[in-house]
């Protein structure tokens, strides 16, 4: 018991030392403030477990609840952090997310005045934990939408997909579920305390190591603007069909297609591993929104798949020529603009139906030496 209490106290101190710099760096990146408050919440929850184990609340009941308020706010802080990282930001409209914390403060005042809550405390605690699980579900949905939009704007999702946040979310849900069901204390005894400590340390590691290193990714806004078109095309029917309310005219659609095809035939934009939707849109003289709309509705692909399709075609071409026939597959992949083995293999199999090595065996014919 002494050992677990000591480790819980160390976890609380570690979280505190991690939270303070994050909050101090909020001027450089606003998302740091929410991440810092989330880490501070974990720190205080570990501290309150220490105080409860040491019997501090029994001797000083007036201190009860001072370190428990993160139960009502941890989900909010985490959601607002993810929201800040994925683009929308947090304005005044997000003030309603403070309602769980406000309810907790009202509850604490009622307990101080009357001496006991008007409902069993375990019911309040369970309710706040369910609210935190609800926020975690909202985070998972937001990350799903974010990754889908990411593929509309970037040809490479490396260091941008926030996959670590998905793992962190599931880990947080598991910790909250264990707390809500009291499984550690009832079923595992002291082992349960170690499970919770390990979980909190893992969350602090993910939040600290990845959170401070991850840059905010800015996605193009949704509104579309018209593409400039030559006079003959501008006289085509505008506002007809499925582009009637989107800013895309039939003339603009045709012009974007022509410029995109000409660009793909004469330039090698796809060889740039970091080429973005905004880059290609500027090069063909249109807006990122209209280019994305054209790729989605006319070609039936997002920007990520469009560029990686060109890269796969480039690799296949290089396999067939003498200069590339004997090169390792990953050398060809990196030369075509891919920056990871997993992305290359997934894109190649999606575009061609087989793995790169299998495609090479089927389509590349090599002859042995003469003599």
MOMOCOR-V383095 format. One record per helix or strand of 3 or more residues. SS is the DSSP state (2 for helix, 1 for strand). FROM is the first residue (numbers start at 1). TO is the last residue. If there is no record, write none. Layout:
ss	from	to
SS	FROM	TO
SS	FROM	TO
This chain:
ss	from	to
2	2	27
2	31	53
2	56	59
2	61	63
2	70	85
2	92	114
2	121	153
2	163	181
2	183	188
2	190	213
2	231	234
2	241	243
2	250	266
2	269	271
2	277	284
2	288	299
2	303	320
2	322	325
2	329	335
2	341	352
2	356	363
